[in-house]
Amino acid sequence: MDKLRIFDPTVQPKVEEFSYAPRPGSLFGLRIGLVENTKFNSDKILLKVAAILEEGHGAAGHLIRSKRNASVPAHEEILDELATQCDAVVAGIGD
């Protein structure tokens, strides 16, 4: 006779400590990185945010990159590029 094995898919939530990145006191002269998640209009939303930050807050420019898809983190190449070429980063969603 075969045994019936039952698996309990519930687990306790994993709690991790984290801290926010330090915020600049001003965006004047800073280059802004934008990470869009490939959902509909996320690129348009972020480009509008970039325009506001540049025109209204003196940001020096922006660099926009797209994740492979909305359900995964940005891949290492994007993170490395933004870390070396940008002073602050905004991640955004669409839909």
Buried (B, 14 or more C-beta within 10 A) or exposed (E): EEEEEEEEEEEEEEEEEEEEEEEEEEBEEBBBBBBBBBBEEBBEBBBEBBEEBBEEEEBEEBBBBBBEEEEEEBEEEBBEBBEEEBBBBBBBEBE
